[in-house]
Amino acid sequence: MSRVGKQPITVPAGVKVNVVGNAVSGEGPKGRLSFNLPTHTKAKLEGTSIVVSREDDSIRAKAMHGLARALINNMVLGLSAGFSKRLEIQGVGFKASVSGETVTLNLGFSHPINYPIPAGIKVKVEEGTKVTVEGPDRQLVGMVAAELRSFYPPEPYKGKGVRYSDETVKRKEGKTVQ
């Protein structure tokens, strides 16, 4: 049996989860989420916990068992507490701002980069260089943070660029004149 898949998921107070056939949906203080279970898996709501099971012991079913449990757990955690990623912008004149549903990044290019914020995601900018991406969907929060970082990843010589707050950039020594 899958070590991850066999653990029950406890549903905290304030979060409502519905399991209908292959669809799992939930509602909580941070919003609403829903998704379809992978093949070979089934979920059952037992009181205040969710139990995920699989159809057989094939390799594919075992893999999907752990995956389904992890996805439901992330959904429940996201609806109750939410997820966040912090980014830092480093570089002279590099800054970010939020206006409405758009993040504007000035990263040293000849033009500002306008990034539309997806539904369900909140982006905050502090001091012009500290960006926080928050939302109930773990995958979407990570994707938005990764896309913002991809516009100017940190470079190893001067350290300029957009990086995660806990990321360390290994610096390289530049060329020396002889």
Backbone as a printed PyTorch tensor [residue, N CA C, xyz], in Angstrom:
tensor([[[  0.8470,  -1.1870,   0.0000],
         [  0.0000,   0.0000,   0.0000],
         [  0.8850,   1.2410,   0.0000]],

        [[  0.4360,   2.2750,  -0.6420],
         [  1.1810,   3.5240,  -0.7200],
         [  1.2760,   4.1650,   0.6610]],

        [[  2.4890,   4.5350,   1.0630],
         [  2.6640,   5.1590,   2.3770],
         [  1.9630,   6.5050,   2.4530]],

        [[  1.9650,   7.2480,   1.3570],
         [  1.2960,   8.5460,   1.3400],
         [ -0.2050,   8.3520,   1.1850]],

        [[ -0.6150,   7.4750,   0.2900],
         [ -2.0190,   7.3080,  -0.0400],
         [ -2.8770,   6.7370,   1.0650]],

        [[ -2.2940,   5.9240,   1.9460],
         [ -3.1210,   5.2830,   2.9660],
         [ -3.4420,   6.1900,   4.1460]],

        [[ -2.7920,   7.3280,   4.2690],
         [ -3.0610,   8.2390,   5.3820],
         [ -4.3560,   9.0040,   5.1320]],

        [[ -5.2500,   9.0450,   6.1320],
         [ -6.4840,   9.8220,   5.9450],
         [ -6.1950,  11.3240,   6.0070]],

        [[ -7.0340,  12.0960,   5.3480],
         [ -6.8980,  13.5580,   5.3290],
         [ -7.9500,  14.1340,   6.2640]],

        [[ -7.5180,  14.8640,   7.2810],
         [ -8.4750,  15.4890,   8.1940],
         [ -8.9180,  16.8190,   7.6130]],

        [[-10.2110,  17.0480,   7.6400],
         [-10.7880,  18.2770,   7.1130],
         [-10.9950,  19.2320,   8.2870]],

        [[-10.3210,  20.3910,   8.3020],
         [-10.4740,  21.3180,   9.4280],
         [-11.8410,  21.9940,   9.4310]],

        [[-12.1850,  22.5640,  10.5740],
         [-13.4550,  23.2790,  10.6960],
         [-13.4510,  24.4750,   9.7540]],

        [[-14.5690,  24.7560,   9.1290],
         [-14.6720,  25.8780,   8.2020],
         [-14.4660,  25.4900,   6.7570]],

        [[-14.0610,  24.2480,   6.5130],
         [-13.8550,  23.7780,   5.1440],
         [-14.8900,  22.6960,   4.8460]],

        [[-15.5920,  22.8470,   3.7350],
         [-16.5810,  21.8600,   3.3070],
         [-16.0560,  21.1600,   2.0660]],

        [[-16.0440,  19.8250,   2.0980],
         [-15.5630,  19.0360,   0.9670],
         [-16.6780,  18.1100,   0.5120]],

        [[-16.8880,  18.0340,  -0.7930],
         [-17.8810,  17.1410,  -1.3900],
         [-17.1840,  16.1970,  -2.3540]],

        [[-17.5210,  14.9160,  -2.2650],
         [-16.9890,  13.9140,  -3.1790],
         [-18.1720,  13.3140,  -3.9210]],

        [[-18.2320,  13.5640,  -5.2210],
         [-19.3090,  13.0320,  -6.0470],
         [-18.6610,  12.3150,  -7.2220]],

        [[-18.7030,  10.9880,  -7.1890],
         [-18.1020,  10.2030,  -8.2600],
         [-16.6020,  10.4360,  -8.3250]],

        [[-16.1420,  10.9550,  -9.4420],
         [-14.7160,  11.2360,  -9.6420],
         [-14.3430,  12.6730,  -9.3070]],

        [[-15.3180,  13.5010,  -8.9810],
         [-15.0700,  14.9220,  -8.7460],
         [-14.9810,  15.2120,  -7.2430]],

        [[-13.9550,  15.9640,  -6.8670],
         [-13.7840,  16.4170,  -5.4870],
         [-13.8250,  17.9340,  -5.5150]],

        [[-14.7150,  18.5100,  -4.7280],
         [-14.8100,  19.9690,  -4.6740],
         [-14.8140,  20.4080,  -3.2220]],

        [[-14.3440,  21.6090,  -2.9900],
         [-14.2820,  22.1190,  -1.6290],
         [-14.4770,  23.6140,  -1.5880]],

        [[-14.9100,  24.0770,  -0.4260],
         [-15.1290,  25.5050,  -0.2080],
         [-14.6450,  25.8360,   1.1940]],

        [[-13.9350,  26.9370,   1.3130],
         [-13.4060,  27.3480,   2.6070],
         [-13.2210,  28.8440,   2.6640]],

        [[-12.5710,  29.3270,   3.7260],
         [-12.3850,  30.7670,   3.8750],
         [-11.5280,  31.4000,   2.7790]],

        [[-10.6650,  30.6370,   2.1270],
         [ -9.7850,  31.1830,   1.0930],
         [-10.3550,  31.0760,  -0.3130]],

        [[-11.4890,  30.3910,  -0.4920],
         [-12.0890,  30.3050,  -1.8230],
         [-12.6780,  28.9480,  -2.1020]],

        [[-12.8140,  28.6390,  -3.4070],
         [-13.3720,  27.3700,  -3.8650],
         [-12.3850,  26.6990,  -4.8070]],

        [[-12.2910,  25.3750,  -4.7000],
         [-11.4520,  24.5890,  -5.5960],
         [-12.1560,  23.2920,  -5.9280]],

        [[-11.8530,  22.7540,  -7.0940],
         [-12.3730,  21.4410,  -7.4580],
         [-11.4400,  20.8170,  -8.4890]],

        [[-11.4270,  19.4870,  -8.5090],
         [-10.6620,  18.7760,  -9.5220],
         [-11.2020,  17.3600,  -9.6470]],

        [[-10.8110,  16.6950, -10.7140],
         [-11.2190,  15.3090, -10.9540],
         [-10.1070,  14.3860, -10.5010]],

        [[-10.4820,  13.3030,  -9.8410],
         [ -9.5040,  12.3310,  -9.3720],
         [ -8.8240,  11.6350, -10.5480]],

        [[ -7.5580,  11.2590, -10.3840],
         [ -6.8940,  10.4870, -11.4350],
         [ -7.5440,   9.1070, -11.5870]],

        [[ -7.2490,   8.4360, -12.6870],
         [ -7.8090,   7.1010, -12.9110],
         [ -7.3130,   6.1250, -11.8490]],

        [[ -8.0300,   5.0680, -11.6280],
         [ -7.7170,   3.9960, -10.6720],
         [ -7.8540,   4.4090,  -9.2100]],

        [[ -8.4070,   5.5980,  -8.9080],
         [ -8.5380,   6.0320,  -7.5150],
         [ -9.9790,   6.4200,  -7.2080]],

        [[-10.3080,   6.3040,  -5.9270],
         [-11.6160,   6.7150,  -5.4380],
         [-11.4190,   7.3860,  -4.0920]],

        [[-12.2640,   8.3630,  -3.7900],
         [-12.2080,   9.0560,  -2.5050],
         [-13.5540,   8.8980,  -1.8110]],

        [[-13.4940,   8.8300,  -0.4870],
         [-14.7120,   8.6600,   0.2960],
         [-14.6220,   9.5800,   1.5130]],

        [[-15.6980,  10.2850,   1.7980],
         [-15.7640,  11.1930,   2.9420],
         [-16.3250,  10.4200,   4.1260]],

        [[-15.5220,  10.3060,   5.1950],
         [-15.9330,   9.5910,   6.4010],
         [-15.8520,  10.5440,   7.5820]],

        [[-16.9700,  11.1450,   7.9250],
         [-16.9910,  12.0960,   9.0460],
         [-16.2070,  13.3530,   8.7020]],

        [[-15.1380,  13.6080,   9.4560],
         [-14.3030,  14.7860,   9.2020],
         [-12.9910,  14.4050,   8.5310]],

        [[-12.9600,  13.2690,   7.8650],
         [-11.7380,  12.8790,   7.1660],
         [-12.0820,  12.3030,   5.7950]],

        [[-11.1040,  12.3320,   4.9140],
         [-11.2530,  11.8080,   3.5620],
         [-10.2720,  10.6520,   3.4160]],

        [[-10.7540,   9.5330,   2.9020],
         [ -9.9190,   8.3540,   2.6950],
         [ -9.8500,   8.0960,   1.1900]],

        [[ -8.6290,   7.9460,   0.6770],
         [ -8.4170,   7.6860,  -0.7420],
         [ -8.0550,   6.2110,  -0.9020]],

        [[ -8.6760,   5.5350,  -1.8630],
         [ -8.3860,   4.1270,  -2.1200],
         [ -8.1090,   3.9370,  -3.6090]],

        [[ -7.5600,   2.7660,  -3.9460],
         [ -7.2720,   2.4590,  -5.3450],
         [ -7.9690,   1.1820,  -5.7580]],

        [[ -8.1070,   0.9960,  -7.0650],
         [ -8.8540,  -0.1440,  -7.5970],
         [ -8.0880,  -1.4580,  -7.4850]],

        [[ -6.7890,  -1.4450,  -7.8350],
         [ -5.9980,  -2.6740,  -7.8250],
         [ -4.5650,  -2.3630,  -7.4120]],

        [[ -3.6710,  -3.3300,  -7.5380],
         [ -2.2880,  -3.1490,  -7.1100],
         [ -1.3200,  -2.9920,  -8.2800]],

        [[ -1.7840,  -2.4680,  -9.3980],
         [ -0.8870,  -2.2320, -10.5240],
         [  0.0270,  -1.0430, -10.1990]],

        [[  1.1180,  -0.9390, -10.9150],
         [  2.0890,   0.1360, -10.6680],
         [  1.4410,   1.4960, -10.8840]],

        [[  0.6600,   1.6180, -11.9290],
         [ -0.0270,   2.8830, -12.2320],
         [ -1.0120,   3.2540, -11.1220]],

        [[ -1.7540,   2.2760, -10.6270],
         [ -2.7280,   2.5410,  -9.5610],
         [ -2.0320,   2.9780,  -8.2750]],

        [[ -0.8900,   2.3720,  -7.9670],
         [ -0.1450,   2.7540,  -6.7660],
         [  0.3570,   4.1890,  -6.8720]],

        [[  0.8490,   4.5570,  -8.0470],
         [  1.3400,   5.9240,  -8.2450],
         [  0.2050,   6.9390,  -8.1400]],

        [[ -0.9260,   6.6260,  -8.7520],
         [ -2.0700,   7.5420,  -8.7210],
         [ -2.6940,   7.6320,  -7.3270]],

        [[ -2.5430,   6.5860,  -6.5180],
         [ -3.0730,   6.5750,  -5.1550],
         [ -2.4120,   7.6720,  -4.3250]],

        [[ -1.0980,   7.7040,  -4.3270],
         [ -0.3720,   8.7350,  -3.5770],
         [ -0.6040,  10.1220,  -4.1480]],

        [[ -0.6720,  10.2180,  -5.4760],
         [ -0.9020,  11.5020,  -6.1240],
         [ -2.2620,  12.0720,  -5.7450]],

        [[ -3.3010,  11.2480,  -5.8020],
         [ -4.6530,  11.7120,  -5.4930],
         [ -4.7340,  12.1970,  -4.0500]],

        [[ -4.1210,  11.4610,  -3.1310],
         [ -4.1290,  11.8620,  -1.7220],
         [ -3.4050,  13.1890,  -1.5360]],

        [[ -2.2690,  13.3690,  -2.1900],
         [ -1.5100,  14.6160,  -2.0710],
         [ -2.2860,  15.7930,  -2.6560]],

        [[ -2.9600,  15.5860,  -3.7860],
         [ -3.7320,  16.6680,  -4.4010],
         [ -4.9130,  17.0870,  -3.5250]],

        [[ -5.5990,  16.1140,  -2.9250],
         [ -6.7240,  16.4410,  -2.0410],
         [ -6.2150,  17.1450,  -0.7910]],

        [[ -5.0890,  16.6830,  -0.2450],
         [ -4.5140,  17.3250,   0.9440],
         [ -4.1220,  18.7640,   0.6400]],

        [[ -3.5020,  19.0140,  -0.5160],
         [ -3.1430,  20.3810,  -0.8980],
         [ -4.3830,  21.2480,  -1.0740]],

        [[ -5.4560,  20.6580,  -1.5940],
         [ -6.7020,  21.4070,  -1.7630],
         [ -7.2660,  21.8070,  -0.3990]],

        [[ -7.2880,  20.8810,   0.5470],
         [ -7.8290,  21.1620,   1.8840],
         [ -6.9660,  22.1970,   2.6090]],

        [[ -5.6430,  22.0510,   2.5310],
         [ -4.7480,  23.0290,   3.1720],
         [ -4.8840,  24.4060,   2.5300]],

        [[ -5.0250,  24.4510,   1.2250],
         [ -5.1780,  25.7190,   0.5190],
         [ -6.4660,  26.4270,   0.8640]],

        [[ -7.5390,  25.6670,   1.0340],
         [ -8.8260,  26.2750,   1.3710],
         [ -8.8510,  26.7830,   2.8020]],

        [[ -8.0890,  26.1700,   3.6990],
         [ -8.1000,  26.6070,   5.0990],
         [ -7.0460,  27.6790,   5.3660]],

        [[ -5.8140,  27.4820,   4.9300],
         [ -4.7390,  28.4280,   5.2350],
         [ -4.1980,  29.1680,   4.0120]],

        [[ -4.2230,  28.5460,   2.8540],
         [ -3.6920,  29.1630,   1.6460],
         [ -2.2020,  28.9160,   1.4940]],

        [[ -1.6850,  29.2340,   0.3330],
         [ -0.2670,  29.0770,   0.0280],
         [  0.2860,  30.4140,  -0.4200]],

        [[  1.5840,  30.6090,  -0.2070],
         [  2.2100,  31.8510,  -0.6620],
         [  3.6510,  31.5910,  -1.0730]],

        [[  4.1230,  32.3940,  -1.9920],
         [  5.5130,  32.3880,  -2.4490],
         [  5.9950,  33.8240,  -2.4230]],

        [[  7.2170,  34.0150,  -1.9310],
         [  7.8010,  35.3550,  -1.8860],
         [  8.9380,  35.4470,  -2.8870]],

        [[  8.9510,  36.5460,  -3.6170],
         [  9.9960,  36.8210,  -4.5970],
         [ 10.6870,  38.1230,  -4.2290]],

        [[ 11.9660,  38.2370,  -4.5710],
         [ 12.7180,  39.4690,  -4.3770],
         [ 13.2890,  39.8980,  -5.7150]],

        [[ 13.2640,  41.1990,  -5.9550],
         [ 13.8240,  41.7490,  -7.1870],
         [ 15.0830,  42.5140,  -6.8050]],

        [[ 16.1970,  42.1690,  -7.4380],
         [ 17.4530,  42.8440,  -7.1550],
         [ 18.0320,  43.3990,  -8.4400]],

        [[ 18.4970,  44.6290,  -8.3580],
         [ 19.0850,  45.2990,  -9.5080],
         [ 18.7500,  46.7800,  -9.4630]],

        [[ 19.6510,  47.6000,  -9.9560],
         [ 19.4470,  49.0450,  -9.9430],
         [ 18.3080,  49.3970, -10.8860]],

        [[ 17.2710,  50.0500, -10.3690],
         [ 16.1280,  50.4550, -11.1670],
         [ 15.1120,  49.3620, -11.4050]],

        [[ 15.3380,  48.1680, -10.8900],
         [ 14.3870,  47.0760, -11.0630],
         [ 13.2900,  47.2310, -10.0260]],

        [[ 12.0430,  47.1590, -10.4560],
         [ 10.9330,  47.2860,  -9.5150],
         [  9.6760,  46.6580, -10.0950]],

        [[  8.6820,  46.4890,  -9.2260],
         [  7.4020,  45.9220,  -9.6230],
         [  6.2850,  46.7510,  -9.0260]],

        [[  5.1170,  46.6920,  -9.6630],
         [  3.9420,  47.3660,  -9.1320],
         [  2.7050,  46.5990,  -9.5880]],

        [[  1.6440,  46.7150,  -8.7920],
         [  0.3790,  46.0630,  -9.1140],
         [ -0.6600,  47.1330,  -9.3600]],

        [[ -1.3540,  47.0330, -10.4900],
         [ -2.4540,  47.9460, -10.7700],
         [ -3.6180,  47.1210, -11.3100]],

        [[ -4.6540,  47.0010, -10.4870],
         [ -5.8070,  46.1990, -10.8810],
         [ -5.4530,  44.7280, -10.9390]],

        [[ -5.6290,  44.1340, -12.1020],
         [ -5.3460,  42.7140, -12.2970],
         [ -4.0670,  42.4960, -13.1060]],

        [[ -3.1200,  43.4320, -13.0130],
         [ -1.8930,  43.3390, -13.7870],
         [ -0.6850,  43.6670, -12.9060]],

        [[  0.3660,  42.8690, -13.0510],
         [  1.6450,  43.1530, -12.4000],
         [  2.5460,  43.7630, -13.4630]],

        [[  3.1040,  44.9170, -13.1630],
         [  4.0230,  45.5800, -14.0900],
         [  5.4290,  45.4560, -13.5330]],

        [[  6.3190,  44.8550, -14.3120],
         [  7.7040,  44.6530, -13.9030],
         [  8.6180,  45.5190, -14.7600]],

        [[  9.4520,  46.3260, -14.1300],
         [ 10.4910,  47.0900, -14.8170],
         [ 11.8090,  46.4140, -14.4890]],

        [[ 12.3440,  45.6680, -15.4610],
         [ 13.5210,  44.8370, -15.2170],
         [ 14.7010,  45.2010, -16.1130]],

        [[ 14.8050,  46.4570, -16.4790],
         [ 15.9450,  46.8990, -17.2580],
         [ 15.7810,  46.7380, -18.7540]],

        [[ 14.6710,  46.2470, -19.2050],
         [ 14.4270,  46.1500, -20.6320],
         [ 13.9410,  47.5050, -21.1490]],

        [[ 13.8020,  47.6360, -22.4690],
         [ 13.3550,  48.8950, -23.0550],
         [ 11.8700,  49.1350, -22.8230]],

        [[ 11.1660,  48.1250, -22.3150],
         [  9.7280,  48.2240, -22.0990],
         [  9.3620,  47.5470, -20.7780]],

        [[  8.3030,  47.9960, -20.1260],
         [  7.8470,  47.2840, -18.9280],
         [  7.1210,  45.9900, -19.3230]],

        [[  7.1750,  45.0110, -18.4380],
         [  6.5080,  43.7360, -18.6770],
         [  5.1980,  43.7400, -17.9060]],

        [[  4.0910,  43.5470, -18.6080],
         [  2.7720,  43.4930, -17.9820],
         [  2.3300,  42.0400, -17.9230]],

        [[  2.0870,  41.5490, -16.7040],
         [  1.6730,  40.1670, -16.4970],
         [  0.2670,  40.1500, -15.9080]],

        [[ -0.7220,  39.5620, -16.6160],
         [ -2.0850,  39.5000, -16.0690],
         [ -2.1630,  38.4770, -14.9410]],

        [[ -2.7740,  38.8630, -13.8300],
         [ -2.8970,  37.9860, -12.6710],
         [ -4.0810,  37.0430, -12.8980]],

        [[ -3.8670,  35.7200, -12.7740],
         [ -4.9760,  34.7780, -12.9560],
         [ -6.0250,  34.9170, -11.8470]],

        [[ -7.2310,  34.4530, -12.1240],
         [ -8.3100,  34.5110, -11.1350],
         [ -7.9490,  33.6300,  -9.9410]],

        [[ -8.2400,  34.1160,  -8.7440],
         [ -7.9770,  33.3620,  -7.5240],
         [ -6.6150,  33.6160,  -6.9190]],

        [[ -5.7920,  34.4280,  -7.5610],
         [ -4.4440,  34.7200,  -7.0730],
         [ -4.3700,  36.1820,  -6.6610]],

        [[ -3.6960,  36.4490,  -5.5400],
         [ -3.4680,  37.8130,  -5.0780],
         [ -1.9680,  38.0720,  -5.1000]],

        [[ -1.5870,  39.2140,  -5.6430],
         [ -0.1800,  39.6030,  -5.6930],
         [ -0.0260,  40.9100,  -4.9500]],

        [[  0.9230,  40.9450,  -4.0040],
         [  1.2190,  42.1600,  -3.2500],
         [  2.6590,  42.5480,  -3.5180]],

        [[  2.9150,  43.8510,  -3.5980],
         [  4.2670,  44.3620,  -3.7880],
         [  4.5720,  45.3120,  -2.6410]],

        [[  5.6750,  45.0430,  -1.9340],
         [  6.1170,  45.8980,  -0.8340],
         [  7.4720,  46.4970,  -1.2020]],

        [[  7.6320,  47.7620,  -0.9480],
         [  8.8870,  48.4860,  -1.1860],
         [  9.3330,  48.4250,  -2.6420]],

        [[  8.4580,  48.0260,  -3.5400],
         [  8.7900,  47.9850,  -4.9570],
         [  9.6060,  46.7810,  -5.3820]],

        [[ 10.1920,  46.0480,  -4.4200],
         [ 11.0630,  44.9310,  -4.7850],
         [ 10.6870,  43.6140,  -4.1310]],

        [[  9.7690,  43.6080,  -3.2050],
         [  9.3550,  42.3690,  -2.5360],
         [  7.9430,  42.0110,  -3.0110]],

        [[  7.8260,  40.8940,  -3.7210],
         [  6.5660,  40.4690,  -4.3130],
         [  6.0830,  39.2140,  -3.5820]],

        [[  4.8130,  39.2120,  -3.1890],
         [  4.2060,  38.0510,  -2.5420],
         [  3.0390,  37.5720,  -3.3970]],

        [[  3.0580,  36.2850,  -3.7340],
         [  1.9930,  35.6630,  -4.5170],
         [  1.2280,  34.7420,  -3.5740]],

        [[ -0.0930,  34.9420,  -3.4340],
         [ -0.9050,  34.1560,  -2.5040],
         [ -2.1340,  33.6070,  -3.2050]],

        [[ -2.6220,  32.4560,  -2.7130],
         [ -3.8450,  31.8740,  -3.2380],
         [ -4.0990,  30.5060,  -2.6510]],

        [[ -5.2820,  29.9470,  -2.8910],
         [ -5.6130,  28.6360,  -2.3360],
         [ -5.0720,  27.4530,  -3.1460]],

        [[ -4.7710,  27.6560,  -4.4260],
         [ -4.3170,  26.5760,  -5.2940],
         [ -2.7910,  26.5530,  -5.3300]],

        [[ -2.1960,  25.5010,  -4.7640],
         [ -0.7410,  25.4190,  -4.6500],
         [ -0.0560,  25.4330,  -6.0140]],

        [[ -0.6050,  24.7100,  -6.9640],
         [ -0.0070,  24.6460,  -8.2950],
         [ -0.0440,  26.0050,  -8.9790]],

        [[ -1.1490,  26.7100,  -8.8870],
         [ -1.2860,  28.0020,  -9.5480],
         [ -0.3780,  29.0560,  -8.9070]],

        [[ -0.2450,  29.0260,  -7.5770],
         [  0.6510,  29.9550,  -6.8870],
         [  2.0900,  29.7270,  -7.3370]],

        [[  2.5020,  28.4740,  -7.3920],
         [  3.8600,  28.1590,  -7.8400],
         [  4.0940,  28.5240,  -9.2860]],

        [[  3.0800,  28.3170, -10.1340],
         [  3.2190,  28.6400, -11.5520],
         [  3.3610,  30.1460, -11.7710]],

        [[  2.5450,  30.9470, -11.0560],
         [  2.6180,  32.4050, -11.2100],
         [  3.9780,  32.9020, -10.7210]],

        [[  4.4440,  32.3890,  -9.5940],
         [  5.7460,  32.7990,  -9.0760],
         [  6.8640,  32.4160, -10.0530]],

        [[  6.7840,  31.2250, -10.6260],
         [  7.8000,  30.7780, -11.5780],
         [  7.7760,  31.6170, -12.8530]],

        [[  6.5810,  32.0070, -13.3140],
         [  6.5030,  32.8370, -14.5210],
         [  7.0400,  34.2310, -14.2580]],

        [[  6.7700,  34.8050, -13.0780],
         [  7.3270,  36.1180, -12.7540],
         [  8.8510,  36.0420, -12.6820]],

        [[  9.3760,  34.9570, -12.1200],
         [ 10.8270,  34.7760, -12.0210],
         [ 11.4520,  34.5720, -13.3990]],

        [[ 10.7220,  33.9340, -14.3140],
         [ 11.2880,  33.6080, -15.6230],
         [ 11.5310,  34.8300, -16.5030]],

        [[ 10.9290,  35.9850, -16.1870],
         [ 11.1590,  37.1750, -17.0050],
         [ 12.5930,  37.6780, -16.8840]],

        [[ 13.2400,  37.4650, -15.7240],
         [ 14.6420,  37.8380, -15.5500],
         [ 15.2050,  36.9950, -14.4120]],

        [[ 15.5880,  35.7410, -14.6720],
         [ 16.1380,  34.9000, -13.6090],
         [ 17.4380,  35.4920, -13.0920]],

        [[ 17.8040,  35.2110, -11.8430],
         [ 19.0270,  35.7950, -11.2960],
         [ 20.2570,  35.3310, -12.0690]],

        [[ 21.1190,  36.2840, -12.3850],
         [ 22.3280,  35.9380, -13.1190],
         [ 23.5030,  35.8580, -12.1390]],

        [[ 24.4920,  35.0070, -12.4200],
         [ 25.5190,  34.7020, -11.4250],
         [ 26.6250,  35.7460, -11.2640]],

        [[ 26.7390,  36.7280, -12.1560],
         [ 27.8610,  37.6530, -12.0740],
         [ 27.5690,  38.8510, -11.1800]],

        [[ 26.4360,  39.5050, -11.3770],
         [ 26.0750,  40.6510, -10.5330],
         [ 24.9520,  40.3230,  -9.5660]],

        [[ 24.2480,  39.2220,  -9.7770],
         [ 23.1630,  38.8240,  -8.8960],
         [ 21.8550,  39.5200,  -9.2020]],

        [[ 21.7870,  40.2330, -10.3410],
         [ 20.5500,  40.9340, -10.6940],
         [ 19.4930,  39.9470, -11.1360]],

        [[ 18.2290,  40.3120, -10.9100],
         [ 17.1310,  39.5060, -11.4010],
         [ 16.0640,  39.2600, -10.3530]],

        [[ 15.1170,  38.4160, -10.7020],
         [ 14.0110,  38.0580,  -9.8210],
         [ 14.3230,  36.6830,  -9.2440]],

        [[ 14.2970,  36.5760,  -7.9150],
         [ 14.6000,  35.3110,  -7.2530],
         [ 13.6050,  35.0450,  -6.1460]],

        [[ 13.5130,  33.7650,  -5.7510],
         [ 12.7030,  33.4190,  -4.5860],
         [ 13.4060,  33.9560,  -3.3470]],

        [[ 12.6560,  34.2740,  -2.2980],
         [ 13.2530,  34.8830,  -1.1180],
         [ 14.2170,  33.9370,  -0.4040]],

        [[ 14.0080,  32.6250,  -0.5110],
         [ 14.9060,  31.6800,   0.1490],
         [ 15.9510,  31.0900,  -0.7940]],

        [[ 16.0340,  31.6090,  -2.0070],
         [ 16.9650,  31.1030,  -3.0030],
         [ 18.3370,  31.7480,  -2.8180]],

        [[ 19.3840,  30.9490,  -2.9390],
         [ 20.7350,  31.4870,  -2.9160],
         [ 21.3130,  31.3660,  -4.3170]],

        [[ 21.9420,  32.4270,  -4.7720],
         [ 22.5280,  32.4530,  -6.1070],
         [ 24.0290,  32.3130,  -5.9500]],

        [[ 24.5800,  31.2910,  -6.5530],
         [ 26.0130,  31.0650,  -6.4960],
         [ 26.6880,  32.0790,  -7.4250]],

        [[ 27.4750,  32.9540,  -6.8460],
         [ 28.1030,  34.0290,  -7.6180],
         [ 29.3800,  33.5400,  -8.2790]],

        [[ 29.6520,  34.0710,  -9.4720],
         [ 30.8730,  33.7320, -10.2150],
         [ 31.7750,  34.9600, -10.2500]],

        [[ 33.0520,  34.7020, -10.3590],
         [ 34.0030,  35.7920, -10.4770],
         [ 34.1000,  36.1880, -11.9510]],

        [[ 34.1370,  37.4870, -12.2030],
         [ 34.2190,  37.9590, -13.5750],
         [ 35.6160,  37.8190, -14.1440]],

        [[ 35.7710,  38.2270, -15.3830],
         [ 37.0740,  38.1520, -16.0260],
         [ 38.0290,  39.1610, -15.3870]],

        [[ 39.2880,  38.7840, -15.3020],
         [ 40.3000,  39.6930, -14.7560],
         [ 41.1840,  40.2000, -15.8900]],

        [[ 41.6110,  41.4420, -15.7700],
         [ 42.4780,  42.0460, -16.7820],
         [ 43.9190,  41.7260, -16.4180]],

        [[ 44.7190,  41.3000, -17.4070],
         [ 46.1110,  40.9640, -17.1200],
         [ 47.0550,  41.9920, -17.6060]]])
